[in-house]
Amino acid sequence: MVFIDANSRDLTCRLFLAVDNKPILTVSDISGFAVQGGMIQIVEQDKRLFFNINILEASGLDISSQVLKLALEVKR
């Protein structure tokens, strides 16, 4: 698992290249992270934390259906 915080936004492109087609979970609180190619984006709504999931088949990681039910959005 790799976590990229919002202060390291400039590292996301290099991160995506480095983990491409590898079983590495990418997590961040950067706005739009899941849309840009990250796997889990942490979002805050009403002072609560939630997450969006981007399912990347090439990573080889499986995400539990129970976890998918908890996500705000799931991108396939």
All heavy atoms as a GROMACS GRO file, in nm:
protein
  591
    1MET      N    1   0.084  -0.117   0.000
    1MET     CA    2   0.000   0.000   0.000
    1MET      C    3   0.089   0.124   0.000
    1MET      O    4   0.190   0.128   0.070
    1MET     CB    5  -0.090   0.001   0.123
    1MET     CG    6  -0.180   0.122   0.126
    1MET     SD    7  -0.296   0.118   0.261
    1MET     CE    8  -0.215   0.228   0.374
    2VAL      N    9   0.048   0.222  -0.080
    2VAL     CA   10   0.117   0.350  -0.084
    2VAL      C   11   0.015   0.459  -0.058
    2VAL      O   12  -0.091   0.462  -0.122
    2VAL     CB   13   0.183   0.374  -0.222
    2VAL    CG1   14   0.245   0.512  -0.229
    2VAL    CG2   15   0.286   0.267  -0.252
    3PHE      N   16   0.045   0.547   0.039
    3PHE     CA   17  -0.042   0.661   0.067
    3PHE      C   18   0.029   0.788   0.022
    3PHE      O   19   0.143   0.812   0.058
    3PHE     CB   20  -0.074   0.672   0.217
    3PHE     CG   21  -0.162   0.790   0.248
    3PHE    CD1   22  -0.298   0.783   0.229
    3PHE    CD2   23  -0.107   0.909   0.292
    3PHE    CE1   24  -0.380   0.893   0.256
    3PHE    CE2   25  -0.186   1.019   0.320
    3PHE     CZ   26  -0.324   1.011   0.301
    4ILE      N   27  -0.039   0.869  -0.058
    4ILE     CA   28   0.013   0.998  -0.103
    4ILE      C   29  -0.076   1.106  -0.044
    4ILE      O   30  -0.196   1.110  -0.074
    4ILE     CB   31   0.012   1.008  -0.258
    4ILE    CG1   32   0.093   0.898  -0.321
    4ILE    CG2   33   0.060   1.144  -0.303
    4ILE    CD1   34   0.241   0.905  -0.296
    5ASP      N   35  -0.019   1.193   0.039
    5ASP     CA   36  -0.102   1.299   0.098
    5ASP      C   37  -0.112   1.417   0.002
    5ASP      O   38  -0.040   1.425  -0.097
    5ASP     CB   39  -0.052   1.341   0.235
    5ASP     CG   40   0.080   1.416   0.233
    5ASP    OD1   41   0.135   1.441   0.125
    5ASP    OD2   42   0.128   1.450   0.342
    6ALA      N   43  -0.203   1.507   0.032
    6ALA     CA   44  -0.231   1.620  -0.057
    6ALA      C   45  -0.109   1.709  -0.079
    6ALA      O   46  -0.097   1.774  -0.183
    6ALA     CB   47  -0.347   1.703  -0.002
    7ASN      N   48  -0.015   1.710   0.014
    7ASN     CA   49   0.106   1.791  -0.001
    7ASN      C   50   0.203   1.731  -0.103
    7ASN      O   51   0.297   1.797  -0.144
    7ASN     CB   52   0.177   1.806   0.134
    7ASN     CG   53   0.094   1.885   0.232
    7ASN    OD1   54   0.021   1.976   0.194
    7ASN    ND2   55   0.101   1.848   0.358
    8SER      N   56   0.182   1.606  -0.140
    8SER     CA   57   0.270   1.538  -0.236
    8SER      C   58   0.202   1.517  -0.371
    8SER      O   59   0.233   1.423  -0.443
    8SER     CB   60   0.316   1.404  -0.179
    8SER     OG   61   0.381   1.423  -0.056
    9ARG      N   62   0.110   1.604  -0.404
    9ARG     CA   63   0.032   1.593  -0.527
    9ARG      C   64   0.118   1.576  -0.652
    9ARG      O   65   0.083   1.503  -0.743
    9ARG     CB   66  -0.055   1.718  -0.540
    9ARG     CG   67  -0.146   1.722  -0.658
    9ARG     CD   68  -0.225   1.852  -0.662
    9ARG     NE   69  -0.281   1.887  -0.534
    9ARG     CZ   70  -0.405   1.856  -0.495
    9ARG    NH1   71  -0.484   1.789  -0.576
    9ARG    NH2   72  -0.450   1.892  -0.377
   10ASP      N   73   0.235   1.640  -0.654
   10ASP     CA   74   0.321   1.634  -0.771
   10ASP      C   75   0.383   1.497  -0.794
   10ASP      O   76   0.438   1.469  -0.900
   10ASP     CB   77   0.431   1.741  -0.763
   10ASP     CG   78   0.514   1.730  -0.637
   10ASP    OD1   79   0.461   1.688  -0.533
   10ASP    OD2   80   0.634   1.763  -0.643
   11LEU      N   81   0.373   1.406  -0.698
   11LEU     CA   82   0.428   1.272  -0.712
   11LEU      C   83   0.332   1.171  -0.776
   11LEU      O   84   0.372   1.060  -0.808
   11LEU     CB   85   0.470   1.217  -0.575
   11LEU     CG   86   0.579   1.293  -0.502
   11LEU    CD1   87   0.601   1.231  -0.364
   11LEU    CD2   88   0.708   1.292  -0.581
   12THR      N   89   0.207   1.211  -0.797
   12THR     CA   90   0.107   1.112  -0.842
   12THR      C   91   0.139   1.052  -0.978
   12THR      O   92   0.124   0.933  -0.997
   12THR     CB   93  -0.035   1.172  -0.843
   12THR    OG1   94  -0.036   1.289  -0.922
   12THR    CG2   95  -0.083   1.202  -0.703
   13CYS      N   96   0.184   1.132  -1.073
   13CYS     CA   97   0.215   1.076  -1.207
   13CYS      C   98   0.326   0.973  -1.198
   13CYS      O   99   0.316   0.866  -1.258
   13CYS     CB  100   0.254   1.189  -1.302
   13CYS     SG  101   0.114   1.292  -1.348
   14ARG      N  102   0.430   1.004  -1.124
   14ARG     CA  103   0.541   0.908  -1.108
   14ARG      C  104   0.495   0.784  -1.031
   14ARG      O  105   0.537   0.672  -1.062
   14ARG     CB  106   0.660   0.973  -1.038
   14ARG     CG  107   0.729   1.075  -1.126
   14ARG     CD  108   0.859   1.120  -1.070
   14ARG     NE  109   0.843   1.172  -0.935
   14ARG     CZ  110   0.940   1.221  -0.863
   14ARG    NH1  111   1.063   1.224  -0.911
   14ARG    NH2  112   0.918   1.266  -0.742
   15LEU      N  113   0.408   0.804  -0.934
   15LEU     CA  114   0.355   0.691  -0.859
   15LEU      C  115   0.278   0.596  -0.950
   15LEU      O  116   0.300   0.475  -0.947
   15LEU     CB  117   0.263   0.739  -0.747
   15LEU     CG  118   0.178   0.631  -0.678
   15LEU    CD1  119   0.266   0.544  -0.590
   15LEU    CD2  120   0.066   0.691  -0.601
   16PHE      N  121   0.189   0.650  -1.033
   16PHE     CA  122   0.110   0.566  -1.122
   16PHE      C  123   0.198   0.488  -1.219
   16PHE      O  124   0.171   0.372  -1.248
   16PHE     CB  125   0.007   0.649  -1.198
   16PHE     CG  126  -0.098   0.711  -1.110
   16PHE    CD1  127  -0.156   0.832  -1.143
   16PHE    CD2  128  -0.141   0.650  -0.993
   16PHE    CE1  129  -0.252   0.890  -1.063
   16PHE    CE2  130  -0.237   0.707  -0.911
   16PHE     CZ  131  -0.293   0.828  -0.947
   17LEU      N  132   0.304   0.548  -1.267
   17LEU     CA  133   0.397   0.478  -1.356
   17LEU      C  134   0.471   0.367  -1.282
   17LEU      O  135   0.491   0.258  -1.335
   17LEU     CB  136   0.498   0.575  -1.417
   17LEU     CG  137   0.442   0.672  -1.521
   17LEU    CD1  138   0.549   0.774  -1.560
   17LEU    CD2  139   0.391   0.599  -1.643
   18ALA      N  140   0.510   0.394  -1.158
   18ALA     CA  141   0.588   0.297  -1.080
   18ALA      C  142   0.506   0.174  -1.040
   18ALA      O  143   0.559   0.064  -1.031
   18ALA     CB  144   0.645   0.364  -0.956
   19VAL      N  145   0.376   0.192  -1.014
   19VAL     CA  146   0.294   0.080  -0.966
   19VAL      C  147   0.207   0.018  -1.075
   19VAL      O  148   0.131  -0.074  -1.047
   19VAL     CB  149   0.206   0.121  -0.845
   19VAL    CG1  150   0.291   0.172  -0.732
   19VAL    CG2  151   0.101   0.222  -0.885
   20ASP      N  152   0.219   0.066  -1.196
   20ASP     CA  153   0.136   0.016  -1.306
   20ASP      C  154   0.150  -0.136  -1.319
   20ASP      O  155   0.260  -0.190  -1.325
   20ASP     CB  156   0.177   0.084  -1.437
   20ASP     CG  157   0.079   0.056  -1.548
   20ASP    OD1  158  -0.042   0.048  -1.521
   20ASP    OD2  159   0.125   0.043  -1.664
   21ASN      N  160   0.037  -0.204  -1.320
   21ASN     CA  161   0.028  -0.351  -1.333
   21ASN      C  162   0.096  -0.426  -1.218
   21ASN      O  163   0.138  -0.539  -1.236
   21ASN     CB  164   0.085  -0.397  -1.467
   21ASN     CG  165   0.004  -0.345  -1.583
   21ASN    OD1  166  -0.119  -0.336  -1.575
   21ASN    ND2  167   0.070  -0.307  -1.690
   22LYS      N  168   0.106  -0.363  -1.102
   22LYS     CA  169   0.162  -0.429  -0.984
   22LYS      C  170   0.055  -0.433  -0.875
   22LYS      O  171  -0.029  -0.346  -0.868
   22LYS     CB  172   0.285  -0.353  -0.935
   22LYS     CG  173   0.401  -0.358  -1.032
   22LYS     CD  174   0.523  -0.288  -0.974
   22LYS     CE  175   0.640  -0.303  -1.066
   22LYS     NZ  176   0.663  -0.188  -1.150
   23PRO      N  177   0.059  -0.534  -0.789
   23PRO     CA  178  -0.042  -0.546  -0.683
   23PRO      C  179  -0.014  -0.452  -0.565
   23PRO      O  180   0.014  -0.495  -0.453
   23PRO     CB  181  -0.033  -0.692  -0.643
   23PRO     CG  182   0.110  -0.727  -0.668
   23PRO     CD  183   0.149  -0.648  -0.791
   24ILE      N  184  -0.021  -0.322  -0.592
   24ILE     CA  185   0.004  -0.221  -0.490
   24ILE      C  186  -0.119  -0.132  -0.479
   24ILE      O  187  -0.163  -0.073  -0.576
   24ILE     CB  188   0.128  -0.137  -0.524
   24ILE    CG1  189   0.252  -0.227  -0.530
   24ILE    CG2  190   0.146  -0.024  -0.422
   24ILE    CD1  191   0.378  -0.157  -0.578
   25LEU      N  192  -0.175  -0.125  -0.358
   25LEU     CA  193  -0.292  -0.042  -0.332
   25LEU      C  194  -0.248   0.103  -0.318
   25LEU      O  195  -0.160   0.134  -0.238
   25LEU     CB  196  -0.359  -0.089  -0.203
   25LEU     CG  197  -0.484  -0.012  -0.158
   25LEU    CD1  198  -0.597  -0.035  -0.257
   25LEU    CD2  199  -0.523  -0.056  -0.019
   26THR      N  200  -0.309   0.193  -0.395
   26THR     CA  201  -0.276   0.335  -0.386
   26THR      C  202  -0.392   0.410  -0.320
   26THR      O  203  -0.507   0.394  -0.359
   26THR     CB  204  -0.248   0.394  -0.525
   26THR    OG1  205  -0.358   0.370  -0.612
   26THR    CG2  206  -0.122   0.334  -0.586
   27VAL      N  207  -0.359   0.490  -0.218
   27VAL     CA  208  -0.458   0.560  -0.138
   27VAL      C  209  -0.414   0.706  -0.125
   27VAL      O  210  -0.296   0.734  -0.108
   27VAL     CB  211  -0.469   0.498   0.003
   27VAL    CG1  212  -0.575   0.568   0.085
   27VAL    CG2  213  -0.497   0.349  -0.005
   28SER      N  214  -0.512   0.798  -0.131
   28SER     CA  215  -0.479   0.939  -0.116
   28SER      C  216  -0.601   1.020  -0.074
   28SER      O  217  -0.714   0.976  -0.092
   28SER     CB  218  -0.423   0.997  -0.246
   28SER     OG  219  -0.387   1.133  -0.228
   29ASP      N  220  -0.572   1.138  -0.021
   29ASP     CA  221  -0.678   1.234   0.010
   29ASP      C  222  -0.680   1.348  -0.091
   29ASP      O  223  -0.745   1.448  -0.072
   29ASP     CB  224  -0.663   1.287   0.152
   29ASP     CG  225  -0.529   1.355   0.179
   29ASP    OD1  226  -0.439   1.346   0.093
   29ASP    OD2  227  -0.514   1.416   0.286
   30ILE      N  228  -0.610   1.330  -0.203
   30ILE     CA  229  -0.605   1.430  -0.310
   30ILE      C  230  -0.737   1.428  -0.386
   30ILE      O  231  -0.785   1.322  -0.427
   30ILE     CB  232  -0.488   1.402  -0.406
   30ILE    CG1  233  -0.354   1.414  -0.333
   30ILE    CG2  234  -0.492   1.495  -0.526
   30ILE    CD1  235  -0.235   1.368  -0.414
   31SER      N  236  -0.794   1.545  -0.408
   31SER     CA  237  -0.919   1.556  -0.483
   31SER      C  238  -0.900   1.501  -0.624
   31SER      O  239  -0.805   1.536  -0.693
   31SER     CB  240  -0.962   1.703  -0.488
   31SER     OG  241  -1.080   1.716  -0.562
   32GLY      N  242  -0.989   1.412  -0.666
   32GLY     CA  243  -0.983   1.354  -0.800
   32GLY      C  244  -0.883   1.241  -0.815
   32GLY      O  245  -0.859   1.193  -0.925
   33PHE      N  246  -0.826   1.193  -0.706
   33PHE     CA  247  -0.724   1.088  -0.712
   33PHE      C  248  -0.774   0.961  -0.780
   33PHE      O  249  -0.706   0.904  -0.864
   33PHE     CB  250  -0.675   1.056  -0.570
   33PHE     CG  251  -0.564   0.956  -0.562
   33PHE    CD1  252  -0.435   0.991  -0.597
   33PHE    CD2  253  -0.588   0.827  -0.517
   33PHE    CE1  254  -0.331   0.898  -0.589
   33PHE    CE2  255  -0.486   0.734  -0.507
   33PHE     CZ  256  -0.357   0.770  -0.543
   34ALA      N  257  -0.894   0.916  -0.746
   34ALA     CA  258  -0.948   0.793  -0.806
   34ALA      C  259  -0.974   0.811  -0.956
   34ALA      O  260  -0.951   0.720  -1.034
   34ALA     CB  261  -1.076   0.750  -0.735
   35VAL      N  262  -1.019   0.927  -0.995
   35VAL     CA  263  -1.045   0.954  -1.137
   35VAL      C  264  -0.914   0.958  -1.216
   35VAL      O  265  -0.910   0.916  -1.332
   35VAL     CB  266  -1.122   1.088  -1.153
   35VAL    CG1  267  -1.139   1.125  -1.298
   35VAL    CG2  268  -1.256   1.078  -1.083
   36GLN      N  269  -0.808   1.006  -1.154
   36GLN     CA  270  -0.678   1.019  -1.220
   36GLN      C  271  -0.605   0.886  -1.234
   36GLN      O  272  -0.507   0.876  -1.304
   36GLN     CB  273  -0.589   1.117  -1.145
   36GLN     CG  274  -0.640   1.258  -1.143
   36GLN     CD  275  -0.563   1.345  -1.046
   36GLN    OE1  276  -0.465   1.303  -0.985
   36GLN    NE2  277  -0.609   1.467  -1.029
   37GLY      N  278  -0.650   0.782  -1.162
   37GLY     CA  279  -0.586   0.651  -1.172
   37GLY      C  280  -0.549   0.588  -1.039
   37GLY      O  281  -0.494   0.479  -1.036
   38GLY      N  282  -0.578   0.656  -0.928
   38GLY     CA  283  -0.554   0.597  -0.797
   38GLY      C  284  -0.666   0.499  -0.764
   38GLY      O  285  -0.770   0.497  -0.828
   39MET      N  286  -0.645   0.418  -0.662
   39MET     CA  287  -0.743   0.316  -0.630
   39MET      C  288  -0.844   0.359  -0.523
   39MET      O  289  -0.963   0.333  -0.537
   39MET     CB  290  -0.674   0.187  -0.587
   39MET     CG  291  -0.592   0.126  -0.700
   39MET     SD  292  -0.508  -0.023  -0.650
   39MET     CE  293  -0.642  -0.138  -0.659
   40ILE      N  294  -0.797   0.422  -0.416
   40ILE     CA  295  -0.888   0.466  -0.310
   40ILE      C  296  -0.862   0.613  -0.280
   40ILE      O  297  -0.749   0.652  -0.251
   40ILE     CB  298  -0.872   0.382  -0.182
   40ILE    CG1  299  -0.910   0.236  -0.210
   40ILE    CG2  300  -0.957   0.439  -0.069
   40ILE    CD1  301  -0.898   0.144  -0.092
   41GLN      N  302  -0.968   0.690  -0.288
   41GLN     CA  303  -0.960   0.833  -0.257
   41GLN      C  304  -1.042   0.860  -0.132
   41GLN      O  305  -1.161   0.830  -0.127
   41GLN     CB  306  -1.015   0.917  -0.372
   41GLN     CG  307  -1.020   1.064  -0.342
   41GLN     CD  308  -1.093   1.142  -0.448
   41GLN    OE1  309  -1.104   1.099  -0.562
   41GLN    NE2  310  -1.144   1.257  -0.411
   42ILE      N  311  -0.978   0.914  -0.031
   42ILE     CA  312  -1.046   0.949   0.094
   42ILE      C  313  -1.108   1.088   0.076
   42ILE      O  314  -1.040   1.180   0.031
   42ILE     CB  315  -0.948   0.949   0.212
   42ILE    CG1  316  -0.888   0.809   0.227
   42ILE    CG2  317  -1.017   0.993   0.340
   42ILE    CD1  318  -0.771   0.802   0.322
   43VAL      N  319  -1.236   1.100   0.108
   43VAL     CA  320  -1.306   1.227   0.095
   43VAL      C  321  -1.374   1.263   0.227
   43VAL      O  322  -1.416   1.175   0.301
   43VAL     CB  323  -1.410   1.224  -0.020
   43VAL    CG1  324  -1.343   1.210  -0.154
   43VAL    CG2  325  -1.510   1.114   0.000
   44GLU      N  326  -1.383   1.392   0.252
   44GLU     CA  327  -1.452   1.440   0.373
   44GLU      C  328  -1.584   1.503   0.334
   44GLU      O  329  -1.590   1.586   0.243
   44GLU     CB  330  -1.366   1.542   0.446
   44GLU     CG  331  -1.428   1.590   0.575
   44GLU     CD  332  -1.346   1.692   0.649
   44GLU    OE1  333  -1.227   1.707   0.619
   44GLU    OE2  334  -1.402   1.758   0.737
   45GLN      N  335  -1.690   1.462   0.401
   45GLN     CA  336  -1.823   1.519   0.382
   45GLN      C  337  -1.887   1.534   0.519
   45GLN      O  338  -1.890   1.438   0.597
   45GLN     CB  339  -1.911   1.430   0.294
   45GLN     CG  340  -1.874   1.428   0.150
   45GLN     CD  341  -1.973   1.347   0.069
   45GLN    OE1  342  -2.064   1.283   0.122
   45GLN    NE2  343  -1.956   1.348  -0.061
   46ASP      N  344  -1.936   1.653   0.546
   46ASP     CA  345  -2.002   1.679   0.674
   46ASP      C  346  -1.916   1.636   0.794
   46ASP      O  347  -1.964   1.572   0.887
   46ASP     CB  348  -2.138   1.608   0.681
   46ASP     CG  349  -2.231   1.653   0.570
   46ASP    OD1  350  -2.229   1.773   0.535
   46ASP    OD2  351  -2.306   1.567   0.518
   47LYS      N  352  -1.786   1.667   0.786
   47LYS     CA  353  -1.690   1.638   0.893
   47LYS      C  354  -1.674   1.488   0.920
   47LYS      O  355  -1.632   1.447   1.027
   47LYS     CB  356  -1.726   1.712   1.022
   47LYS     CG  357  -1.723   1.862   1.005
   47LYS     CD  358  -1.750   1.931   1.135
   47LYS     CE  359  -1.748   2.082   1.110
   47LYS     NZ  360  -1.768   2.157   1.232
   48ARG      N  361  -1.707   1.405   0.820
   48ARG     CA  362  -1.689   1.260   0.828
   48ARG      C  363  -1.603   1.215   0.711
   48ARG      O  364  -1.606   1.276   0.604
   48ARG     CB  365  -1.824   1.188   0.825
   48ARG     CG  366  -1.907   1.221   0.948
   48ARG     CD  367  -2.041   1.152   0.945
   48ARG     NE  368  -2.021   1.007   0.946
   48ARG     CZ  369  -2.115   0.920   0.910
   48ARG    NH1  370  -2.233   0.962   0.871
   48ARG    NH2  371  -2.092   0.792   0.913
   49LEU      N  372  -1.528   1.108   0.728
   49LEU     CA  373  -1.444   1.055   0.621
   49LEU      C  374  -1.515   0.939   0.551
   49LEU      O  375  -1.571   0.850   0.614
   49LEU     CB  376  -1.310   1.007   0.678
   49LEU     CG  377  -1.221   1.115   0.736
   49LEU    CD1  378  -1.095   1.053   0.793
   49LEU    CD2  379  -1.187   1.220   0.633
   50PHE      N  380  -1.509   0.945   0.418
   50PHE     CA  381  -1.564   0.841   0.331
   50PHE      C  382  -1.458   0.809   0.227
   50PHE      O  383  -1.349   0.865   0.230
   50PHE     CB  384  -1.692   0.890   0.263
   50PHE     CG  385  -1.802   0.923   0.359
   50PHE    CD1  386  -1.821   1.053   0.403
   50PHE    CD2  387  -1.889   0.825   0.405
   50PHE    CE1  388  -1.923   1.084   0.491
   50PHE    CE2  389  -1.991   0.856   0.493
   50PHE     CZ  390  -2.008   0.985   0.536
   51PHE      N  391  -1.490   0.723   0.132
   51PHE     CA  392  -1.393   0.694   0.027
   51PHE      C  393  -1.462   0.659  -0.104
   51PHE      O  394  -1.575   0.612  -0.108
   51PHE     CB  395  -1.298   0.582   0.069
   51PHE     CG  396  -1.365   0.453   0.108
   51PHE    CD1  397  -1.387   0.353   0.016
   51PHE    CD2  398  -1.406   0.431   0.239
   51PHE    CE1  399  -1.449   0.235   0.052
   51PHE    CE2  400  -1.466   0.313   0.277
   51PHE     CZ  401  -1.489   0.215   0.183
   52ASN      N  402  -1.389   0.685  -0.213
   52ASN     CA  403  -1.427   0.644  -0.347
   52ASN      C  404  -1.328   0.537  -0.390
   52ASN      O  405  -1.211   0.541  -0.351
   52ASN     CB  406  -1.419   0.762  -0.445
   52ASN     CG  407  -1.518   0.871  -0.412
   52ASN    OD1  408  -1.626   0.845  -0.359
   52ASN    ND2  409  -1.483   0.994  -0.441
   53ILE      N  410  -1.375   0.443  -0.470
   53ILE     CA  411  -1.288   0.334  -0.515
   53ILE      C  412  -1.285   0.330  -0.666
   53ILE      O  413  -1.387   0.342  -0.734
   53ILE     CB  414  -1.339   0.198  -0.462
   53ILE    CG1  415  -1.328   0.194  -0.309
   53ILE    CG2  416  -1.262   0.082  -0.525
   53ILE    CD1  417  -1.375   0.067  -0.246
   54ASN      N  418  -1.164   0.311  -0.718
   54ASN     CA  419  -1.141   0.290  -0.861
   54ASN      C  420  -1.086   0.149  -0.874
   54ASN      O  421  -0.975   0.121  -0.828
   54ASN     CB  422  -1.040   0.394  -0.912
   54ASN     CG  423  -1.011   0.379  -1.060
   54ASN    OD1  424  -1.082   0.312  -1.133
   54ASN    ND2  425  -0.904   0.443  -1.103
   55ILE      N  426  -1.163   0.058  -0.932
   55ILE     CA  427  -1.119  -0.081  -0.946
   55ILE      C  428  -1.027  -0.091  -1.068
   55ILE      O  429  -1.069  -0.067  -1.181
   55ILE     CB  430  -1.239  -0.176  -0.962
   55ILE    CG1  431  -1.325  -0.168  -0.838
   55ILE    CG2  432  -1.191  -0.318  -0.988
   55ILE    CD1  433  -1.452  -0.248  -0.845
   56LEU      N  434  -0.901  -0.123  -1.042
   56LEU     CA  435  -0.802  -0.137  -1.148
   56LEU      C  436  -0.772  -0.286  -1.166
   56LEU      O  437  -0.699  -0.345  -1.088
   56LEU     CB  438  -0.674  -0.060  -1.113
   56LEU     CG  439  -0.691   0.090  -1.091
   56LEU    CD1  440  -0.561   0.151  -1.043
   56LEU    CD2  441  -0.738   0.157  -1.219
   57GLU      N  442  -0.830  -0.344  -1.269
   57GLU     CA  443  -0.813  -0.488  -1.294
   57GLU      C  444  -0.666  -0.526  -1.310
   57GLU      O  445  -0.624  -0.632  -1.265
   57GLU     CB  446  -0.890  -0.527  -1.421
   57GLU     CG  447  -1.039  -0.500  -1.415
   57GLU     CD  448  -1.114  -0.602  -1.334
   57GLU    OE1  449  -1.070  -0.717  -1.327
   57GLU    OE2  450  -1.219  -0.565  -1.278
   58ALA      N  451  -0.586  -0.440  -1.372
   58ALA     CA  452  -0.446  -0.471  -1.400
   58ALA      C  453  -0.363  -0.487  -1.273
   58ALA      O  454  -0.259  -0.551  -1.275
   58ALA     CB  455  -0.385  -0.364  -1.489
   59SER      N  456  -0.410  -0.431  -1.161
   59SER     CA  457  -0.332  -0.440  -1.037
   59SER      C  458  -0.335  -0.582  -0.981
   59SER      O  459  -0.246  -0.620  -0.905
   59SER     CB  460  -0.387  -0.344  -0.933
   59SER     OG  461  -0.511  -0.389  -0.882
   60GLY      N  462  -0.439  -0.658  -1.014
   60GLY     CA  463  -0.450  -0.793  -0.962
   60GLY      C  464  -0.505  -0.799  -0.820
   60GLY      O  465  -0.514  -0.906  -0.762
   61LEU      N  466  -0.543  -0.685  -0.765
   61LEU     CA  467  -0.599  -0.682  -0.630
   61LEU      C  468  -0.750  -0.697  -0.636
   61LEU      O  469  -0.815  -0.640  -0.722
   61LEU     CB  470  -0.565  -0.549  -0.560
   61LEU     CG  471  -0.417  -0.521  -0.536
   61LEU    CD1  472  -0.400  -0.382  -0.477
   61LEU    CD2  473  -0.358  -0.626  -0.443
   62ASP      N  474  -0.804  -0.774  -0.543
   62ASP     CA  475  -0.949  -0.789  -0.532
   62ASP      C  476  -0.997  -0.707  -0.413
   62ASP      O  477  -0.937  -0.711  -0.306
   62ASP     CB  478  -0.987  -0.936  -0.509
   62ASP     CG  479  -0.959  -1.022  -0.630
   62ASP    OD1  480  -0.977  -0.973  -0.743
   62ASP    OD2  481  -0.919  -1.138  -0.611
   63ILE      N  482  -1.106  -0.636  -0.433
   63ILE     CA  483  -1.165  -0.557  -0.325
   63ILE      C  484  -1.295  -0.624  -0.284
   63ILE      O  485  -1.380  -0.653  -0.368
   63ILE     CB  486  -1.188  -0.412  -0.368
   63ILE    CG1  487  -1.054  -0.348  -0.406
   63ILE    CG2  488  -1.255  -0.332  -0.258
   63ILE    CD1  489  -1.064  -0.208  -0.461
   64SER      N  490  -1.307  -0.651  -0.157
   64SER     CA  491  -1.424  -0.720  -0.103
   64SER      C  492  -1.554  -0.647  -0.140
   64SER      O  493  -1.560  -0.524  -0.139
   64SER     CB  494  -1.411  -0.727   0.050
   64SER     OG  495  -1.534  -0.757   0.109
   65SER      N  496  -1.658  -0.723  -0.168
   65SER     CA  497  -1.788  -0.664  -0.198
   65SER      C  498  -1.842  -0.586  -0.078
   65SER      O  499  -1.913  -0.488  -0.096
   65SER     CB  500  -1.888  -0.772  -0.240
   65SER     OG  501  -1.907  -0.865  -0.135
   66GLN      N  502  -1.805  -0.627   0.043
   66GLN     CA  503  -1.846  -0.555   0.163
   66GLN      C  504  -1.783  -0.415   0.167
   66GLN      O  505  -1.847  -0.319   0.207
   66GLN     CB  506  -1.809  -0.633   0.288
   66GLN     CG  507  -1.878  -0.768   0.299
   66GLN     CD  508  -2.030  -0.753   0.306
   66GLN    OE1  509  -2.081  -0.666   0.374
   66GLN    NE2  510  -2.102  -0.840   0.236
   67VAL      N  511  -1.658  -0.405   0.125
   67VAL     CA  512  -1.590  -0.275   0.119
   67VAL      C  513  -1.651  -0.189   0.009
   67VAL      O  514  -1.673  -0.069   0.027
   67VAL     CB  515  -1.438  -0.293   0.097
   67VAL    CG1  516  -1.369  -0.159   0.074
   67VAL    CG2  517  -1.375  -0.366   0.217
   68LEU      N  518  -1.681  -0.250  -0.105
   68LEU     CA  519  -1.741  -0.176  -0.216
   68LEU      C  520  -1.876  -0.116  -0.176
   68LEU      O  521  -1.911  -0.006  -0.219
   68LEU     CB  522  -1.757  -0.265  -0.339
   68LEU     CG  523  -1.626  -0.313  -0.403
   68LEU    CD1  524  -1.657  -0.411  -0.516
   68LEU    CD2  525  -1.543  -0.198  -0.452
   69LYS      N  526  -1.951  -0.187  -0.093
   69LYS     CA  527  -2.081  -0.135  -0.047
   69LYS      C  528  -2.067  -0.010   0.038
   69LYS      O  529  -2.157   0.074   0.044
   69LYS     CB  530  -2.155  -0.242   0.035
   69LYS     CG  531  -2.209  -0.356  -0.047
   69LYS     CD  532  -2.275  -0.458   0.043
   69LYS     CE  533  -2.316  -0.582  -0.033
   69LYS     NZ  534  -2.375  -0.683   0.055
   70LEU      N  535  -1.954   0.005   0.106
   70LEU     CA  536  -1.930   0.120   0.193
   70LEU      C  537  -1.882   0.244   0.117
   70LEU      O  538  -1.889   0.355   0.170
   70LEU     CB  539  -1.826   0.084   0.300
   70LEU     CG  540  -1.866  -0.024   0.399
   70LEU    CD1  541  -1.747  -0.059   0.488
   70LEU    CD2  542  -1.984   0.020   0.483
   71ALA      N  543  -1.835   0.227  -0.005
   71ALA     CA  544  -1.780   0.338  -0.082
   71ALA      C  545  -1.889   0.433  -0.128
   71ALA      O  546  -2.002   0.391  -0.156
   71ALA     CB  547  -1.704   0.284  -0.203
   72LEU      N  548  -1.854   0.561  -0.137
   72LEU     CA  549  -1.948   0.659  -0.194
   72LEU      C  550  -1.966   0.634  -0.343
   72LEU      O  551  -2.078   0.639  -0.394
   72LEU     CB  552  -1.895   0.802  -0.174
   72LEU     CG  553  -1.897   0.857  -0.032
   72LEU    CD1  554  -1.837   0.997  -0.031
   72LEU    CD2  555  -2.039   0.862   0.022
   73GLU      N  556  -1.856   0.611  -0.412
   73GLU     CA  557  -1.858   0.586  -0.556
   73GLU      C  558  -1.763   0.472  -0.588
   73GLU      O  559  -1.659   0.459  -0.526
   73GLU     CB  560  -1.812   0.709  -0.635
   73GLU     CG  561  -1.902   0.828  -0.625
   73GLU     CD  562  -1.850   0.947  -0.705
   73GLU    OE1  563  -1.772   0.927  -0.801
   73GLU    OE2  564  -1.886   1.060  -0.671
   74VAL      N  565  -1.799   0.392  -0.687
   74VAL     CA  566  -1.714   0.285  -0.737
   74VAL      C  567  -1.701   0.302  -0.887
   74VAL      O  568  -1.800   0.301  -0.958
   74VAL     CB  569  -1.770   0.145  -0.703
   74VAL    CG1  570  -1.682   0.037  -0.763
   74VAL    CG2  571  -1.785   0.126  -0.553
   75LYS      N  572  -1.576   0.319  -0.933
   75LYS     CA  573  -1.548   0.331  -1.076
   75LYS      C  574  -1.487   0.200  -1.123
   75LYS      O  575  -1.396   0.147  -1.063
   75LYS     CB  576  -1.449   0.446  -1.099
   75LYS     CG  577  -1.412   0.465  -1.243
   75LYS     CD  578  -1.309   0.574  -1.259
   75LYS     CE  579  -1.264   0.579  -1.404
   75LYS     NZ  580  -1.136   0.645  -1.418
   76ARG      N  581  -1.542   0.147  -1.229
   76ARG     CA  582  -1.491   0.019  -1.284
   76ARG      C  583  -1.422   0.042  -1.414
   76ARG      O  584  -1.453   0.116  -1.494
   76ARG     CB  585  -1.605  -0.079  -1.303
   76ARG     CG  586  -1.670  -0.112  -1.172
   76ARG     CD  587  -1.781  -0.214  -1.188
   76ARG     NE  588  -1.856  -0.229  -1.066
   76ARG     CZ  589  -1.824  -0.315  -0.970
   76ARG    NH1  590  -1.723  -0.392  -0.984
   76ARG    NH2  591  -1.897  -0.322  -0.862
   0.00000   0.00000   0.00000
